[in-house]
Amino acid sequence: MRSASAKDRRYLLYNPMVKMKVTTQGEEVINLLWDIIAAKGFEKDMYFEIAVRDIRALPKLEGTVHVNMALVVKFMANYFFNPSEFPEIPKRDDNANDAFLFNQGLTKGLSRIRFHDYNIAYNGLDLPNIALFKEQIAVFKEFLLTATPNKEQIKDIDFLLNLGELFSLVAYGQLIIENAKIYKVDDDIIDQIFDVMIRDFSKFALQVYSKTISTSLQMELCLKMIRKPVVNAERFERVWNNYVYALKDTYKMSD
């Protein structure tokens, strides 16, 4: 966002996508943790009591998921099929004037905004689950080209939202890979993240498949998108021991 300009407005995709995806994933994390700690999640004077309440607000206060997804879908065609060249964006923590963000001009013409080729990021890391995720992306592009949603499907918000979820995972994965380079994130963590991404992609592909208005070709391609991540028990144990369990007793509630 800090590197945006009148000629580079890619942030108009990434901003609503992060508002929608990160906040809903935050809710999912809390729900999964609640399944683990069970009844202790109802105890008072614990951080979890605060987290359960406050996490619900983020997807709503940052703009409803439906509103942000409606914005995201507008960028899909150019993102996949009409890339342009843009500079690589470094970490921006410099003391620069962010004047453009306060004078962005008109917000119309979103469907004409161009993006750099997402393949540059995805081809920059050679990890098993990224390779598998790229195969899912290829089938999704085939879906958009050969089984393009018809007029009835485009009017079906629920159908369109699920396509938007698939698209969001692709753009979300791109940002994760780009930031992995900046923050020097361990390959084990990235591969484990894409284990989750593959399962999420499969989940939303199944939802598109299950829609009553899905065509036979769309259903066939959705089945091709449903994949199982590359299982690596040793990688999982390394992530668990080095990055998750290692945080035990690190954080404490203040008095």
C-alpha positions as a printed Julia matrix, in Angstrom:
255×3 Matrix{Float64}:
   0.0     0.0     0.0
   2.86    2.4     0.79
   4.33    1.83   -2.68
   1.07    2.5    -4.51
   0.67    5.12   -7.2
  -1.78    6.1    -9.92
  -0.07    3.5   -12.15
   0.22    0.78   -9.51
  -3.05    0.17   -7.69
  -2.58   -3.51   -6.88
  -3.32   -2.76   -3.24
  -7.02   -2.43   -4.17
  -7.08   -6.24   -4.47
  -4.77   -7.06   -1.57
  -6.42   -4.72    0.93
  -9.98   -6.17    0.83
  -8.55   -9.65    0.47
  -6.54   -9.3     3.67
  -9.52   -7.76    5.46
 -11.63  -10.73    4.43
  -9.15  -13.62    4.6
  -6.99  -12.81    7.59
  -9.91  -11.9     9.83
 -11.97  -14.98    8.96
  -8.89  -17.18    9.4
  -8.43  -15.59   12.81
 -11.94  -16.7    13.75
 -11.18  -20.2    12.51
  -8.02  -20.39   14.62
  -9.94  -19.41   17.75
 -12.66  -21.98   16.98
 -10.06  -24.73   16.55
  -8.33  -23.73   19.78
 -11.68  -23.83   21.56
 -12.15  -27.42   20.39
  -8.8   -28.24   21.98
  -9.21  -26.52   25.35
 -12.96  -27.27   25.53
 -14.52  -26.23   28.87
 -11.53  -24.09   29.86
 -12.64  -21.72   27.11
 -15.55  -20.66   29.34
 -13.44  -19.79   32.38
 -13.27  -16.15   33.39
 -10.17  -14.02   33.81
  -8.3   -15.78   31.01
  -6.98  -14.38   27.74
  -9.12  -16.81   25.77
 -12.3   -15.27   27.15
 -11.21  -11.94   25.66
 -10.05  -13.48   22.38
 -13.34  -15.33   21.79
 -15.29  -12.1    22.14
 -13.01   -9.74   20.26
 -12.15  -12.03   17.32
 -15.79  -11.93   16.18
 -15.61   -8.19   15.66
 -12.75   -8.12   13.16
 -14.52   -9.51   10.05
 -17.41   -7.12   10.74
 -15.47   -3.98   11.67
 -13.07   -4.43    8.74
 -16.01   -4.59    6.32
 -18.23   -7.61    5.95
 -16.82  -10.65    4.17
 -19.43  -10.37    1.4
 -18.57   -6.74    0.65
 -14.84   -7.41    0.48
 -15.34  -10.54   -1.61
 -17.47   -8.62   -4.1
 -14.49   -6.29   -4.57
 -11.99   -9.16   -4.87
 -13.9   -10.93   -7.66
 -13.64   -7.86   -9.92
  -9.87   -8.35  -10.23
  -9.91  -12.05  -11.12
  -9.72  -11.83  -14.94
  -6.73   -9.47  -15.09
  -4.94  -11.27  -12.26
  -4.95  -14.62  -14.06
  -4.99  -13.72  -17.75
  -3.61  -10.23  -18.28
  -0.5    -9.66  -16.14
   1.77   -6.65  -16.46
   5.25   -5.82  -15.17
   5.7    -4.16  -11.79
   8.7    -3.73   -9.51
   9.27   -6.09   -6.63
   8.08   -4.44   -3.42
  10.53   -4.57   -0.5
   9.69   -4.26    3.19
   8.54   -0.68    3.73
   9.31    0.74    7.15
  11.03    3.88    5.91
  10.04    7.4     6.94
   8.34    8.29    3.64
   5.31   10.48    2.97
   2.25    8.32    2.24
   0.47   11.16    0.44
  -1.0     8.97   -2.31
  -3.11    6.96    0.13
  -4.86   10.17    1.14
  -5.39   11.26   -2.44
  -6.17    8.08   -4.35
  -8.53    9.61   -6.87
 -11.62    7.87   -8.21
 -12.31    4.28   -7.21
 -14.0     3.27  -10.45
 -12.42    1.07  -13.11
 -11.39   -1.68  -10.69
 -11.69   -4.38  -13.36
  -9.01   -2.6   -15.42
  -6.33   -2.72  -12.7
  -3.36   -4.88  -13.69
  -1.12   -7.13  -11.58
   2.31   -8.66  -11.87
   2.5   -12.33  -12.85
   1.73  -14.42   -9.76
   3.83  -17.24  -11.24
   6.97  -15.26  -10.41
   6.32  -15.75   -6.7
   5.1   -19.34   -6.97
   8.08  -20.39   -9.08
  10.45  -18.82   -6.57
  10.07  -21.64   -4.02
  10.45  -25.34   -4.73
   8.44  -27.05   -2.0
   6.17  -30.12   -2.33
   2.92  -28.47   -1.24
   3.53  -25.33   -3.3
   4.03  -27.56   -6.35
   0.73  -29.31   -5.59
  -1.05  -26.01   -4.99
   0.17  -24.79   -8.4
  -1.55  -27.82   -9.95
  -4.81  -26.79   -8.27
  -4.37  -23.26   -9.59
  -3.87  -24.59  -13.12
  -7.17  -26.48  -12.96
  -8.94  -23.4   -11.6
  -7.65  -21.37  -14.55
  -8.93  -24.1   -16.87
 -12.29  -23.82  -15.08
 -12.42  -20.06  -15.73
 -11.46  -20.48  -19.39
 -13.47  -23.54  -20.44
 -16.31  -23.6   -17.92
 -16.83  -19.86  -17.47
 -19.78  -19.05  -15.19
 -22.91  -18.22  -17.19
 -25.27  -15.27  -16.6
 -27.41  -17.21  -14.13
 -24.37  -18.26  -12.09
 -22.92  -14.74  -12.06
 -26.17  -13.51  -10.5
 -25.93  -16.23   -7.83
 -23.96  -14.49   -5.08
 -23.29  -17.71   -3.16
 -21.83  -19.38   -6.27
 -19.68  -16.33   -7.01
 -18.46  -16.06   -3.42
 -17.07  -19.59   -3.54
 -15.2   -18.8    -6.76
 -13.89  -15.72   -4.99
 -12.65  -17.89   -2.12
 -10.64  -19.98   -4.59
  -9.19  -16.85   -6.18
  -8.39  -15.35   -2.77
  -6.34  -18.4    -1.81
  -4.17  -17.93   -4.9
  -3.49  -14.25   -4.18
  -3.11  -14.96   -0.45
  -0.53  -17.65   -1.21
   1.38  -15.24   -3.43
   1.65  -12.68   -0.62
   2.75  -15.39    1.83
   5.57  -16.49   -0.49
   6.69  -12.91   -1.13
   6.79  -12.16    2.6
   8.58  -15.44    3.34
  11.53  -14.05    1.4
  11.44  -10.69    3.2
  11.14  -12.17    6.69
  13.29  -15.26    5.97
  10.58  -17.71    7.03
  11.66  -21.34    7.36
  10.7   -23.56    4.4
   9.11  -26.03    6.84
   6.61  -23.38    7.95
   5.79  -22.36    4.37
   5.25  -25.96    3.29
   3.04  -26.56    6.34
   1.03  -23.4     5.55
   0.4   -24.67    2.03
  -0.75  -27.99    3.5
  -3.62  -25.92    4.92
  -4.07  -23.93    1.69
  -4.47  -27.11   -0.36
  -7.14  -28.43    2.0
  -8.97  -25.09    1.95
  -8.81  -25.0    -1.85
 -10.28  -28.51   -1.95
 -13.05  -27.46    0.47
 -14.19  -24.53   -1.67
 -13.91  -26.57   -4.88
 -16.26  -29.12   -3.31
 -18.69  -26.33   -2.43
 -18.72  -25.12   -6.05
 -19.23  -28.73   -7.16
 -22.2   -29.09   -4.81
 -24.08  -26.01   -6.05
 -27.35  -26.86   -7.76
 -26.49  -24.69  -10.77
 -23.03  -26.17  -11.39
 -22.66  -27.61  -14.9
 -21.29  -31.08  -15.6
 -17.99  -29.65  -16.92
 -17.65  -27.4   -13.89
 -18.27  -30.37  -11.6
 -15.66  -32.43  -13.42
 -13.04  -29.7   -13.05
 -13.94  -29.14   -9.39
 -13.19  -32.8    -8.7
  -9.74  -32.31  -10.27
  -9.11  -29.44   -7.86
  -9.74  -31.64   -4.81
  -6.31  -32.82   -3.73
  -4.64  -34.16   -0.6
  -1.55  -32.31    0.66
   1.87  -33.92    0.61
   2.09  -35.54    4.04
   5.4   -35.22    5.87
   5.28  -36.24    9.52
   8.88  -35.18   10.14
   8.17  -31.66    8.81
   5.07  -31.39   10.97
   7.02  -32.44   14.08
   9.77  -29.91   13.36
   7.22  -27.1    13.01
   5.41  -28.23   16.15
   8.52  -28.53   18.32
  10.52  -25.57   16.98
   7.78  -22.98   16.4
   4.62  -23.96   18.27
   5.39  -25.88   21.44
   8.51  -23.75   21.87
   6.17  -20.84   22.73
   4.82  -22.63   25.8
   4.8   -20.29   28.83
   6.21  -17.44   26.7
   3.13  -15.26   27.07
   1.4   -14.48   30.36
  -1.62  -12.41   31.31
  -0.65   -9.14   32.97
  -1.89   -8.6    36.5
